[in-house]
Amino acid sequence: MRKYVDAVGDDVILVFVVSAMVHGKIELDYIDDFIAIPDYPLSATMCIARITEALADKWSIL
């Protein structure tokens, strides 16, 4: 996740869609990238925690 958010420029608006599906993936018109955090099952809560931690590190919030 950290590599992903570090590669995104500061002028890009990030929107994350978190799925709670066991199998498959979300297929919507407005999704540019599909990333799995990680490849094994993870709760939505832990997934969001990893996203926010990576963004906090990038922006030096904590």
PDBQT receptor file of N, H, CA, C and O in Angstrom, charges set to zero:
ATOM      1  N   MET A   1       0.816  -1.179   0.000  1.00  0.00    +0.000 N 
ATOM      2  CA  MET A   1       0.000   0.000   0.000  1.00  0.00    +0.000 C 
ATOM      3  C   MET A   1       0.862   1.246   0.000  1.00  0.00    +0.000 C 
ATOM      4  O   MET A   1       0.551   2.221  -0.684  1.00  0.00    +0.000 OA
ATOM      5  N   ARG A   2       1.946   1.219   0.764  1.00  0.00    +0.000 N 
ATOM      6  H   ARG A   2       2.198   0.426   1.320  1.00  0.00    +0.000 HD
ATOM      7  CA  ARG A   2       2.820   2.405   0.818  1.00  0.00    +0.000 C 
ATOM      8  C   ARG A   2       3.433   2.694  -0.539  1.00  0.00    +0.000 C 
ATOM      9  O   ARG A   2       3.538   3.856  -0.933  1.00  0.00    +0.000 OA
ATOM     10  N   LYS A   3       3.840   1.657  -1.264  1.00  0.00    +0.000 N 
ATOM     11  H   LYS A   3       3.755   0.713  -0.944  1.00  0.00    +0.000 HD
ATOM     12  CA  LYS A   3       4.404   1.871  -2.600  1.00  0.00    +0.000 C 
ATOM     13  C   LYS A   3       3.363   2.480  -3.527  1.00  0.00    +0.000 C 
ATOM     14  O   LYS A   3       3.685   3.332  -4.354  1.00  0.00    +0.000 OA
ATOM     15  N   TYR A   4       2.110   2.044  -3.390  1.00  0.00    +0.000 N 
ATOM     16  H   TYR A   4       1.848   1.352  -2.717  1.00  0.00    +0.000 HD
ATOM     17  CA  TYR A   4       1.043   2.559  -4.243  1.00  0.00    +0.000 C 
ATOM     18  C   TYR A   4       0.796   4.042  -3.978  1.00  0.00    +0.000 C 
ATOM     19  O   TYR A   4       0.786   4.839  -4.916  1.00  0.00    +0.000 OA
ATOM     20  N   VAL A   5       0.600   4.422  -2.730  1.00  0.00    +0.000 N 
ATOM     21  H   VAL A   5       0.608   3.774  -1.968  1.00  0.00    +0.000 HD
ATOM     22  CA  VAL A   5       0.302   5.831  -2.437  1.00  0.00    +0.000 C 
ATOM     23  C   VAL A   5       1.515   6.726  -2.662  1.00  0.00    +0.000 C 
ATOM     24  O   VAL A   5       1.357   7.898  -3.001  1.00  0.00    +0.000 OA
ATOM     25  N   ASP A   6       2.717   6.197  -2.479  1.00  0.00    +0.000 N 
ATOM     26  H   ASP A   6       2.845   5.244  -2.203  1.00  0.00    +0.000 HD
ATOM     27  CA  ASP A   6       3.911   6.994  -2.751  1.00  0.00    +0.000 C 
ATOM     28  C   ASP A   6       4.052   7.298  -4.242  1.00  0.00    +0.000 C 
ATOM     29  O   ASP A   6       4.582   8.345  -4.614  1.00  0.00    +0.000 OA
ATOM     30  N   ALA A   7       3.580   6.390  -5.095  1.00  0.00    +0.000 N 
ATOM     31  H   ALA A   7       3.149   5.540  -4.793  1.00  0.00    +0.000 HD
ATOM     32  CA  ALA A   7       3.694   6.575  -6.540  1.00  0.00    +0.000 C 
ATOM     33  C   ALA A   7       2.665   7.566  -7.084  1.00  0.00    +0.000 C 
ATOM     34  O   ALA A   7       2.816   8.063  -8.200  1.00  0.00    +0.000 OA
ATOM     35  N   VAL A   8       1.636   7.851  -6.315  1.00  0.00    +0.000 N 
ATOM     36  H   VAL A   8       1.513   7.447  -5.409  1.00  0.00    +0.000 HD
ATOM     37  CA  VAL A   8       0.586   8.770  -6.755  1.00  0.00    +0.000 C 
ATOM     38  C   VAL A   8       1.006  10.198  -6.435  1.00  0.00    +0.000 C 
ATOM     39  O   VAL A   8       1.476  10.490  -5.336  1.00  0.00    +0.000 OA
ATOM     40  N   GLY A   9       0.830  11.073  -7.402  1.00  0.00    +0.000 N 
ATOM     41  H   GLY A   9       0.448  10.835  -8.295  1.00  0.00    +0.000 HD
ATOM     42  CA  GLY A   9       1.191  12.475  -7.209  1.00  0.00    +0.000 C 
ATOM     43  C   GLY A   9       0.274  13.171  -6.212  1.00  0.00    +0.000 C 
ATOM     44  O   GLY A   9      -0.848  12.726  -5.973  1.00  0.00    +0.000 OA
ATOM     45  N   ASP A  10       0.756  14.257  -5.637  1.00  0.00    +0.000 N 
ATOM     46  H   ASP A  10       1.668  14.618  -5.831  1.00  0.00    +0.000 HD
ATOM     47  CA  ASP A  10      -0.023  14.999  -4.644  1.00  0.00    +0.000 C 
ATOM     48  C   ASP A  10      -1.209  15.740  -5.256  1.00  0.00    +0.000 C 
ATOM     49  O   ASP A  10      -2.103  16.177  -4.532  1.00  0.00    +0.000 OA
ATOM     50  N   ASP A  11      -1.225  15.886  -6.582  1.00  0.00    +0.000 N 
ATOM     51  H   ASP A  11      -0.498  15.530  -7.170  1.00  0.00    +0.000 HD
ATOM     52  CA  ASP A  11      -2.321  16.582  -7.248  1.00  0.00    +0.000 C 
ATOM     53  C   ASP A  11      -3.474  15.653  -7.637  1.00  0.00    +0.000 C 
ATOM     54  O   ASP A  11      -4.463  16.101  -8.218  1.00  0.00    +0.000 OA
ATOM     55  N   VAL A  12      -3.348  14.372  -7.321  1.00  0.00    +0.000 N 
ATOM     56  H   VAL A  12      -2.545  14.009  -6.849  1.00  0.00    +0.000 HD
ATOM     57  CA  VAL A  12      -4.363  13.378  -7.663  1.00  0.00    +0.000 C 
ATOM     58  C   VAL A  12      -5.319  13.193  -6.482  1.00  0.00    +0.000 C 
ATOM     59  O   VAL A  12      -4.890  13.062  -5.335  1.00  0.00    +0.000 OA
ATOM     60  N   ILE A  13      -6.613  13.184  -6.780  1.00  0.00    +0.000 N 
ATOM     61  H   ILE A  13      -6.961  13.291  -7.711  1.00  0.00    +0.000 HD
ATOM     62  CA  ILE A  13      -7.615  12.922  -5.747  1.00  0.00    +0.000 C 
ATOM     63  C   ILE A  13      -7.797  11.417  -5.650  1.00  0.00    +0.000 C 
ATOM     64  O   ILE A  13      -8.158  10.765  -6.631  1.00  0.00    +0.000 OA
ATOM     65  N   LEU A  14      -7.548  10.867  -4.475  1.00  0.00    +0.000 N 
ATOM     66  H   LEU A  14      -7.255  11.396  -3.678  1.00  0.00    +0.000 HD
ATOM     67  CA  LEU A  14      -7.676   9.427  -4.269  1.00  0.00    +0.000 C 
ATOM     68  C   LEU A  14      -9.047   9.083  -3.715  1.00  0.00    +0.000 C 
ATOM     69  O   LEU A  14      -9.543   9.734  -2.795  1.00  0.00    +0.000 OA
ATOM     70  N   VAL A  15      -9.643   8.065  -4.279  1.00  0.00    +0.000 N 
ATOM     71  H   VAL A  15      -9.240   7.536  -5.026  1.00  0.00    +0.000 HD
ATOM     72  CA  VAL A  15     -10.904   7.515  -3.781  1.00  0.00    +0.000 C 
ATOM     73  C   VAL A  15     -10.718   6.009  -3.719  1.00  0.00    +0.000 C 
ATOM     74  O   VAL A  15     -10.383   5.383  -4.724  1.00  0.00    +0.000 OA
ATOM     75  N   PHE A  16     -10.930   5.427  -2.554  1.00  0.00    +0.000 N 
ATOM     76  H   PHE A  16     -11.202   5.936  -1.737  1.00  0.00    +0.000 HD
ATOM     77  CA  PHE A  16     -10.785   3.988  -2.381  1.00  0.00    +0.000 C 
ATOM     78  C   PHE A  16     -12.154   3.357  -2.214  1.00  0.00    +0.000 C 
ATOM     79  O   PHE A  16     -12.980   3.845  -1.442  1.00  0.00    +0.000 OA
ATOM     80  N   VAL A  17     -12.393   2.282  -2.931  1.00  0.00    +0.000 N 
ATOM     81  H   VAL A  17     -11.722   1.886  -3.558  1.00  0.00    +0.000 HD
ATOM     82  CA  VAL A  17     -13.617   1.496  -2.791  1.00  0.00    +0.000 C 
ATOM     83  C   VAL A  17     -13.202   0.199  -2.127  1.00  0.00    +0.000 C 
ATOM     84  O   VAL A  17     -12.442  -0.578  -2.706  1.00  0.00    +0.000 OA
ATOM     85  N   VAL A  18     -13.688  -0.045  -0.923  1.00  0.00    +0.000 N 
ATOM     86  H   VAL A  18     -14.305   0.586  -0.453  1.00  0.00    +0.000 HD
ATOM     87  CA  VAL A  18     -13.311  -1.237  -0.164  1.00  0.00    +0.000 C 
ATOM     88  C   VAL A  18     -14.453  -2.237  -0.247  1.00  0.00    +0.000 C 
ATOM     89  O   VAL A  18     -15.603  -1.924   0.063  1.00  0.00    +0.000 OA
ATOM     90  N   SER A  19     -14.114  -3.430  -0.666  1.00  0.00    +0.000 N 
ATOM     91  H   SER A  19     -13.180  -3.684  -0.917  1.00  0.00    +0.000 HD
ATOM     92  CA  SER A  19     -15.119  -4.480  -0.836  1.00  0.00    +0.000 C 
ATOM     93  C   SER A  19     -15.032  -5.469   0.313  1.00  0.00    +0.000 C 
ATOM     94  O   SER A  19     -13.962  -5.692   0.879  1.00  0.00    +0.000 OA
ATOM     95  N   ALA A  20     -16.155  -6.051   0.644  1.00  0.00    +0.000 N 
ATOM     96  H   ALA A  20     -17.024  -5.870   0.185  1.00  0.00    +0.000 HD
ATOM     97  CA  ALA A  20     -16.193  -7.079   1.686  1.00  0.00    +0.000 C 
ATOM     98  C   ALA A  20     -16.558  -8.432   1.074  1.00  0.00    +0.000 C 
ATOM     99  O   ALA A  20     -17.200  -9.264   1.716  1.00  0.00    +0.000 OA
ATOM    100  N   MET A  21     -16.141  -8.638  -0.171  1.00  0.00    +0.000 N 
ATOM    101  H   MET A  21     -15.620  -7.963  -0.693  1.00  0.00    +0.000 HD
ATOM    102  CA  MET A  21     -16.431  -9.897  -0.867  1.00  0.00    +0.000 C 
ATOM    103  C   MET A  21     -15.313 -10.895  -0.605  1.00  0.00    +0.000 C 
ATOM    104  O   MET A  21     -14.148 -10.519  -0.478  1.00  0.00    +0.000 OA
ATOM    105  N   VAL A  22     -15.677 -12.163  -0.525  1.00  0.00    +0.000 N 
ATOM    106  H   VAL A  22     -16.624 -12.469  -0.628  1.00  0.00    +0.000 HD
ATOM    107  CA  VAL A  22     -14.675 -13.201  -0.332  1.00  0.00    +0.000 C 
ATOM    108  C   VAL A  22     -13.981 -13.533  -1.646  1.00  0.00    +0.000 C 
ATOM    109  O   VAL A  22     -12.771 -13.756  -1.674  1.00  0.00    +0.000 OA
ATOM    110  N   HIS A  23     -14.740 -13.565  -2.723  1.00  0.00    +0.000 N 
ATOM    111  H   HIS A  23     -15.723 -13.384  -2.700  1.00  0.00    +0.000 HD
ATOM    112  CA  HIS A  23     -14.193 -13.889  -4.044  1.00  0.00    +0.000 C 
ATOM    113  C   HIS A  23     -14.631 -12.842  -5.053  1.00  0.00    +0.000 C 
ATOM    114  O   HIS A  23     -15.642 -12.167  -4.862  1.00  0.00    +0.000 OA
ATOM    115  N   GLY A  24     -13.867 -12.713  -6.121  1.00  0.00    +0.000 N 
ATOM    116  H   GLY A  24     -13.046 -13.262  -6.276  1.00  0.00    +0.000 HD
ATOM    117  CA  GLY A  24     -14.213 -11.778  -7.180  1.00  0.00    +0.000 C 
ATOM    118  C   GLY A  24     -13.649 -10.396  -6.927  1.00  0.00    +0.000 C 
ATOM    119  O   GLY A  24     -12.857 -10.184  -6.009  1.00  0.00    +0.000 OA
ATOM    120  N   LYS A  25     -14.075  -9.454  -7.765  1.00  0.00    +0.000 N 
ATOM    121  H   LYS A  25     -14.719  -9.626  -8.512  1.00  0.00    +0.000 HD
ATOM    122  CA  LYS A  25     -13.630  -8.079  -7.597  1.00  0.00    +0.000 C 
ATOM    123  C   LYS A  25     -14.715  -7.132  -8.070  1.00  0.00    +0.000 C 
ATOM    124  O   LYS A  25     -15.637  -7.532  -8.782  1.00  0.00    +0.000 OA
ATOM    125  N   ILE A  26     -14.602  -5.891  -7.675  1.00  0.00    +0.000 N 
ATOM    126  H   ILE A  26     -13.854  -5.566  -7.097  1.00  0.00    +0.000 HD
ATOM    127  CA  ILE A  26     -15.562  -4.864  -8.056  1.00  0.00    +0.000 C 
ATOM    128  C   ILE A  26     -15.245  -4.427  -9.480  1.00  0.00    +0.000 C 
ATOM    129  O   ILE A  26     -14.093  -4.141  -9.806  1.00  0.00    +0.000 OA
ATOM    130  N   GLU A  27     -16.251  -4.378 -10.311  1.00  0.00    +0.000 N 
ATOM    131  H   GLU A  27     -17.186  -4.611 -10.046  1.00  0.00    +0.000 HD
ATOM    132  CA  GLU A  27     -16.063  -3.921 -11.685  1.00  0.00    +0.000 C 
ATOM    133  C   GLU A  27     -17.029  -2.772 -11.944  1.00  0.00    +0.000 C 
ATOM    134  O   GLU A  27     -18.198  -2.990 -12.259  1.00  0.00    +0.000 OA
ATOM    135  N   LEU A  28     -16.536  -1.563 -11.809  1.00  0.00    +0.000 N 
ATOM    136  H   LEU A  28     -15.586  -1.386 -11.553  1.00  0.00    +0.000 HD
ATOM    137  CA  LEU A  28     -17.337  -0.357 -12.023  1.00  0.00    +0.000 C 
ATOM    138  C   LEU A  28     -16.629   0.546 -13.025  1.00  0.00    +0.000 C 
ATOM    139  O   LEU A  28     -15.412   0.464 -13.188  1.00  0.00    +0.000 OA
ATOM    140  N   ASP A  29     -17.384   1.400 -13.691  1.00  0.00    +0.000 N 
ATOM    141  H   ASP A  29     -18.373   1.467 -13.558  1.00  0.00    +0.000 HD
ATOM    142  CA  ASP A  29     -16.833   2.278 -14.720  1.00  0.00    +0.000 C 
ATOM    143  C   ASP A  29     -15.829   3.292 -14.178  1.00  0.00    +0.000 C 
ATOM    144  O   ASP A  29     -14.903   3.689 -14.885  1.00  0.00    +0.000 OA
ATOM    145  N   TYR A  30     -16.009   3.707 -12.936  1.00  0.00    +0.000 N 
ATOM    146  H   TYR A  30     -16.761   3.383 -12.362  1.00  0.00    +0.000 HD
ATOM    147  CA  TYR A  30     -15.163   4.778 -12.409  1.00  0.00    +0.000 C 
ATOM    148  C   TYR A  30     -13.891   4.287 -11.722  1.00  0.00    +0.000 C 
ATOM    149  O   TYR A  30     -13.159   5.093 -11.148  1.00  0.00    +0.000 OA
ATOM    150  N   ILE A  31     -13.612   2.993 -11.768  1.00  0.00    +0.000 N 
ATOM    151  H   ILE A  31     -14.207   2.338 -12.234  1.00  0.00    +0.000 HD
ATOM    152  CA  ILE A  31     -12.394   2.466 -11.133  1.00  0.00    +0.000 C 
ATOM    153  C   ILE A  31     -11.249   2.445 -12.145  1.00  0.00    +0.000 C 
ATOM    154  O   ILE A  31     -11.356   1.824 -13.202  1.00  0.00    +0.000 OA
ATOM    155  N   ASP A  32     -10.145   3.136 -11.807  1.00  0.00    +0.000 N 
ATOM    156  H   ASP A  32     -10.058   3.640 -10.948  1.00  0.00    +0.000 HD
ATOM    157  CA  ASP A  32      -8.966   3.184 -12.668  1.00  0.00    +0.000 C 
ATOM    158  C   ASP A  32      -7.985   2.067 -12.345  1.00  0.00    +0.000 C 
ATOM    159  O   ASP A  32      -7.389   1.491 -13.255  1.00  0.00    +0.000 OA
ATOM    160  N   ASP A  33      -7.808   1.752 -11.076  1.00  0.00    +0.000 N 
ATOM    161  H   ASP A  33      -8.292   2.220 -10.336  1.00  0.00    +0.000 HD
ATOM    162  CA  ASP A  33      -6.860   0.730 -10.633  1.00  0.00    +0.000 C 
ATOM    163  C   ASP A  33      -7.572  -0.254  -9.725  1.00  0.00    +0.000 C 
ATOM    164  O   ASP A  33      -8.512   0.106  -9.017  1.00  0.00    +0.000 OA
ATOM    165  N   PHE A  34      -7.118  -1.495  -9.749  1.00  0.00    +0.000 N 
ATOM    166  H   PHE A  34      -6.354  -1.788 -10.324  1.00  0.00    +0.000 HD
ATOM    167  CA  PHE A  34      -7.598  -2.508  -8.813  1.00  0.00    +0.000 C 
ATOM    168  C   PHE A  34      -6.392  -3.025  -8.063  1.00  0.00    +0.000 C 
ATOM    169  O   PHE A  34      -5.460  -3.556  -8.667  1.00  0.00    +0.000 OA
ATOM    170  N   ILE A  35      -6.404  -2.874  -6.752  1.00  0.00    +0.000 N 
ATOM    171  H   ILE A  35      -7.161  -2.443  -6.261  1.00  0.00    +0.000 HD
ATOM    172  CA  ILE A  35      -5.304  -3.390  -5.937  1.00  0.00    +0.000 C 
ATOM    173  C   ILE A  35      -5.882  -4.267  -4.840  1.00  0.00    +0.000 C 
ATOM    174  O   ILE A  35      -6.986  -4.027  -4.352  1.00  0.00    +0.000 OA
ATOM    175  N   ALA A  36      -5.135  -5.270  -4.463  1.00  0.00    +0.000 N 
ATOM    176  H   ALA A  36      -4.238  -5.465  -4.860  1.00  0.00    +0.000 HD
ATOM    177  CA  ALA A  36      -5.532  -6.155  -3.369  1.00  0.00    +0.000 C 
ATOM    178  C   ALA A  36      -4.567  -5.927  -2.216  1.00  0.00    +0.000 C 
ATOM    179  O   ALA A  36      -3.350  -5.914  -2.404  1.00  0.00    +0.000 OA
ATOM    180  N   ILE A  37      -5.117  -5.749  -1.029  1.00  0.00    +0.000 N 
ATOM    181  H   ILE A  37      -6.105  -5.760  -0.876  1.00  0.00    +0.000 HD
ATOM    182  CA  ILE A  37      -4.294  -5.503   0.155  1.00  0.00    +0.000 C 
ATOM    183  C   ILE A  37      -4.587  -6.564   1.179  1.00  0.00    +0.000 C 
ATOM    184  O   ILE A  37      -5.572  -6.396   1.898  1.00  0.00    +0.000 OA
ATOM    185  N   PRO A  38      -3.902  -7.553   1.316  1.00  0.00    +0.000 N 
ATOM    186  CA  PRO A  38      -3.018  -8.294   0.413  1.00  0.00    +0.000 C 
ATOM    187  C   PRO A  38      -3.842  -9.282  -0.411  1.00  0.00    +0.000 C 
ATOM    188  O   PRO A  38      -5.042  -9.084  -0.598  1.00  0.00    +0.000 OA
ATOM    189  N   ASP A  39      -3.207 -10.338  -0.901  1.00  0.00    +0.000 N 
ATOM    190  H   ASP A  39      -2.232 -10.499  -0.750  1.00  0.00    +0.000 HD
ATOM    191  CA  ASP A  39      -3.900 -11.334  -1.718  1.00  0.00    +0.000 C 
ATOM    192  C   ASP A  39      -4.717 -12.305  -0.876  1.00  0.00    +0.000 C 
ATOM    193  O   ASP A  39      -5.534 -13.041  -1.429  1.00  0.00    +0.000 OA
ATOM    194  N   TYR A  40      -4.530 -12.332   0.421  1.00  0.00    +0.000 N 
ATOM    195  H   TYR A  40      -3.867 -11.734   0.870  1.00  0.00    +0.000 HD
ATOM    196  CA  TYR A  40      -5.298 -13.229   1.293  1.00  0.00    +0.000 C 
ATOM    197  C   TYR A  40      -6.418 -12.438   1.971  1.00  0.00    +0.000 C 
ATOM    198  O   TYR A  40      -6.372 -11.209   2.005  1.00  0.00    +0.000 OA
ATOM    199  N   PRO A  41      -7.426 -13.133   2.512  1.00  0.00    +0.000 N 
ATOM    200  CA  PRO A  41      -8.576 -12.441   3.112  1.00  0.00    +0.000 C 
ATOM    201  C   PRO A  41      -8.166 -11.470   4.223  1.00  0.00    +0.000 C 
ATOM    202  O   PRO A  41      -7.288 -11.758   5.035  1.00  0.00    +0.000 OA
ATOM    203  N   LEU A  42      -8.824 -10.327   4.229  1.00  0.00    +0.000 N 
ATOM    204  H   LEU A  42      -9.538 -10.093   3.569  1.00  0.00    +0.000 HD
ATOM    205  CA  LEU A  42      -8.532  -9.283   5.199  1.00  0.00    +0.000 C 
ATOM    206  C   LEU A  42      -9.842  -8.561   5.492  1.00  0.00    +0.000 C 
ATOM    207  O   LEU A  42     -10.618  -8.295   4.574  1.00  0.00    +0.000 OA
ATOM    208  N   SER A  43     -10.091  -8.247   6.730  1.00  0.00    +0.000 N 
ATOM    209  H   SER A  43      -9.460  -8.463   7.476  1.00  0.00    +0.000 HD
ATOM    210  CA  SER A  43     -11.332  -7.550   7.065  1.00  0.00    +0.000 C 
ATOM    211  C   SER A  43     -11.308  -6.147   6.462  1.00  0.00    +0.000 C 
ATOM    212  O   SER A  43     -10.242  -5.581   6.216  1.00  0.00    +0.000 OA
ATOM    213  N   ALA A  44     -12.493  -5.600   6.229  1.00  0.00    +0.000 N 
ATOM    214  H   ALA A  44     -13.359  -6.060   6.428  1.00  0.00    +0.000 HD
ATOM    215  CA  ALA A  44     -12.590  -4.244   5.684  1.00  0.00    +0.000 C 
ATOM    216  C   ALA A  44     -11.956  -3.235   6.639  1.00  0.00    +0.000 C 
ATOM    217  O   ALA A  44     -11.342  -2.260   6.206  1.00  0.00    +0.000 OA
ATOM    218  N   THR A  45     -12.107  -3.475   7.930  1.00  0.00    +0.000 N 
ATOM    219  H   THR A  45     -12.606  -4.267   8.282  1.00  0.00    +0.000 HD
ATOM    220  CA  THR A  45     -11.526  -2.584   8.935  1.00  0.00    +0.000 C 
ATOM    221  C   THR A  45     -10.006  -2.548   8.828  1.00  0.00    +0.000 C 
ATOM    222  O   THR A  45      -9.405  -1.475   8.865  1.00  0.00    +0.000 OA
ATOM    223  N   MET A  46      -9.388  -3.712   8.698  1.00  0.00    +0.000 N 
ATOM    224  H   MET A  46      -9.876  -4.584   8.668  1.00  0.00    +0.000 HD
ATOM    225  CA  MET A  46      -7.929  -3.770   8.583  1.00  0.00    +0.000 C 
ATOM    226  C   MET A  46      -7.455  -3.184   7.253  1.00  0.00    +0.000 C 
ATOM    227  O   MET A  46      -6.404  -2.546   7.193  1.00  0.00    +0.000 OA
ATOM    228  N   CYS A  47      -8.219  -3.398   6.204  1.00  0.00    +0.000 N 
ATOM    229  H   CYS A  47      -9.072  -3.916   6.253  1.00  0.00    +0.000 HD
ATOM    230  CA  CYS A  47      -7.877  -2.828   4.904  1.00  0.00    +0.000 C 
ATOM    231  C   CYS A  47      -7.869  -1.301   4.964  1.00  0.00    +0.000 C 
ATOM    232  O   CYS A  47      -6.936  -0.663   4.476  1.00  0.00    +0.000 OA
ATOM    233  N   ILE A  48      -8.897  -0.724   5.555  1.00  0.00    +0.000 N 
ATOM    234  H   ILE A  48      -9.654  -1.243   5.951  1.00  0.00    +0.000 HD
ATOM    235  CA  ILE A  48      -8.972   0.734   5.690  1.00  0.00    +0.000 C 
ATOM    236  C   ILE A  48      -7.859   1.249   6.594  1.00  0.00    +0.000 C 
ATOM    237  O   ILE A  48      -7.319   2.330   6.358  1.00  0.00    +0.000 OA
ATOM    238  N   ALA A  49      -7.516   0.495   7.614  1.00  0.00    +0.000 N 
ATOM    239  H   ALA A  49      -7.955  -0.383   7.807  1.00  0.00    +0.000 HD
ATOM    240  CA  ALA A  49      -6.408   0.888   8.503  1.00  0.00    +0.000 C 
ATOM    241  C   ALA A  49      -5.096   0.928   7.730  1.00  0.00    +0.000 C 
ATOM    242  O   ALA A  49      -4.291   1.836   7.940  1.00  0.00    +0.000 OA
ATOM    243  N   ARG A  50      -4.866  -0.021   6.856  1.00  0.00    +0.000 N 
ATOM    244  H   ARG A  50      -5.520  -0.759   6.686  1.00  0.00    +0.000 HD
ATOM    245  CA  ARG A  50      -3.629  -0.025   6.063  1.00  0.00    +0.000 C 
ATOM    246  C   ARG A  50      -3.588   1.147   5.090  1.00  0.00    +0.000 C 
ATOM    247  O   ARG A  50      -2.536   1.750   4.877  1.00  0.00    +0.000 OA
ATOM    248  N   ILE A  51      -4.732   1.464   4.506  1.00  0.00    +0.000 N 
ATOM    249  H   ILE A  51      -5.586   0.974   4.679  1.00  0.00    +0.000 HD
ATOM    250  CA  ILE A  51      -4.793   2.609   3.584  1.00  0.00    +0.000 C 
ATOM    251  C   ILE A  51      -4.489   3.903   4.336  1.00  0.00    +0.000 C 
ATOM    252  O   ILE A  51      -3.668   4.703   3.888  1.00  0.00    +0.000 OA
ATOM    253  N   THR A  52      -5.150   4.111   5.478  1.00  0.00    +0.000 N 
ATOM    254  H   THR A  52      -5.817   3.461   5.842  1.00  0.00    +0.000 HD
ATOM    255  CA  THR A  52      -4.944   5.355   6.226  1.00  0.00    +0.000 C 
ATOM    256  C   THR A  52      -3.527   5.444   6.790  1.00  0.00    +0.000 C 
ATOM    257  O   THR A  52      -2.957   6.533   6.857  1.00  0.00    +0.000 OA
ATOM    258  N   GLU A  53      -2.960   4.320   7.191  1.00  0.00    +0.000 N 
ATOM    259  H   GLU A  53      -3.423   3.435   7.137  1.00  0.00    +0.000 HD
ATOM    260  CA  GLU A  53      -1.574   4.324   7.678  1.00  0.00    +0.000 C 
ATOM    261  C   GLU A  53      -0.609   4.728   6.567  1.00  0.00    +0.000 C 
ATOM    262  O   GLU A  53       0.306   5.518   6.798  1.00  0.00    +0.000 OA
ATOM    263  N   ALA A  54      -0.807   4.194   5.372  1.00  0.00    +0.000 N 
ATOM    264  H   ALA A  54      -1.551   3.553   5.185  1.00  0.00    +0.000 HD
ATOM    265  CA  ALA A  54       0.073   4.536   4.254  1.00  0.00    +0.000 C 
ATOM    266  C   ALA A  54      -0.047   6.013   3.887  1.00  0.00    +0.000 C 
ATOM    267  O   ALA A  54       0.955   6.666   3.596  1.00  0.00    +0.000 OA
ATOM    268  N   LEU A  55      -1.270   6.539   3.901  1.00  0.00    +0.000 N 
ATOM    269  H   LEU A  55      -2.084   6.008   4.137  1.00  0.00    +0.000 HD
ATOM    270  CA  LEU A  55      -1.467   7.960   3.592  1.00  0.00    +0.000 C 
ATOM    271  C   LEU A  55      -0.886   8.849   4.691  1.00  0.00    +0.000 C 
ATOM    272  O   LEU A  55      -0.305   9.892   4.391  1.00  0.00    +0.000 OA
ATOM    273  N   ALA A  56      -1.031   8.457   5.947  1.00  0.00    +0.000 N 
ATOM    274  H   ALA A  56      -1.502   7.610   6.191  1.00  0.00    +0.000 HD
ATOM    275  CA  ALA A  56      -0.452   9.225   7.051  1.00  0.00    +0.000 C 
ATOM    276  C   ALA A  56       1.057   9.274   6.940  1.00  0.00    +0.000 C 
ATOM    277  O   ALA A  56       1.659  10.313   7.207  1.00  0.00    +0.000 OA
ATOM    278  N   ASP A  57       1.679   8.175   6.554  1.00  0.00    +0.000 N 
ATOM    279  H   ASP A  57       1.190   7.331   6.338  1.00  0.00    +0.000 HD
ATOM    280  CA  ASP A  57       3.123   8.151   6.365  1.00  0.00    +0.000 C 
ATOM    281  C   ASP A  57       3.537   9.055   5.217  1.00  0.00    +0.000 C 
ATOM    282  O   ASP A  57       4.512   9.799   5.327  1.00  0.00    +0.000 OA
ATOM    283  N   LYS A  58       2.793   8.992   4.106  1.00  0.00    +0.000 N 
ATOM    284  H   LYS A  58       2.001   8.387   4.016  1.00  0.00    +0.000 HD
ATOM    285  CA  LYS A  58       3.131   9.811   2.937  1.00  0.00    +0.000 C 
ATOM    286  C   LYS A  58       3.040  11.290   3.262  1.00  0.00    +0.000 C 
ATOM    287  O   LYS A  58       3.909  12.066   2.866  1.00  0.00    +0.000 OA
ATOM    288  N   TRP A  59       2.004  11.688   3.974  1.00  0.00    +0.000 N 
ATOM    289  H   TRP A  59       1.297  11.057   4.296  1.00  0.00    +0.000 HD
ATOM    290  CA  TRP A  59       1.789  13.089   4.263  1.00  0.00    +0.000 C 
ATOM    291  C   TRP A  59       2.394  13.534   5.590  1.00  0.00    +0.000 C 
ATOM    292  O   TRP A  59       2.191  14.674   6.008  1.00  0.00    +0.000 OA
ATOM    293  N   SER A  60       3.140  12.640   6.264  1.00  0.00    +0.000 N 
ATOM    294  H   SER A  60       3.305  11.714   5.924  1.00  0.00    +0.000 HD
ATOM    295  CA  SER A  60       3.807  12.940   7.538  1.00  0.00    +0.000 C 
ATOM    296  C   SER A  60       2.820  13.477   8.572  1.00  0.00    +0.000 C 
ATOM    297  O   SER A  60       3.096  14.468   9.248  1.00  0.00    +0.000 OA
ATOM    298  N   ILE A  61       1.673  12.818   8.687  1.00  0.00    +0.000 N 
ATOM    299  H   ILE A  61       1.449  12.013   8.138  1.00  0.00    +0.000 HD
ATOM    300  CA  ILE A  61       0.642  13.265   9.619  1.00  0.00    +0.000 C 
ATOM    301  C   ILE A  61       0.958  12.813  11.039  1.00  0.00    +0.000 C 
ATOM    302  O   ILE A  61       0.736  13.566  11.987  1.00  0.00    +0.000 OA
ATOM    303  N   LEU A  62       1.463  11.617  11.201  1.00  0.00    +0.000 N 
ATOM    304  H   LEU A  62       1.643  11.004  10.431  1.00  0.00    +0.000 HD
ATOM    305  CA  LEU A  62       1.740  11.114  12.537  1.00  0.00    +0.000 C 
ATOM    306  C   LEU A  62       3.213  11.087  12.815  1.00  0.00    +0.000 C 
ATOM    307  O   LEU A  62       3.628  10.688  13.903  1.00  0.00    +0.000 OA
TER     308      LEU A  62
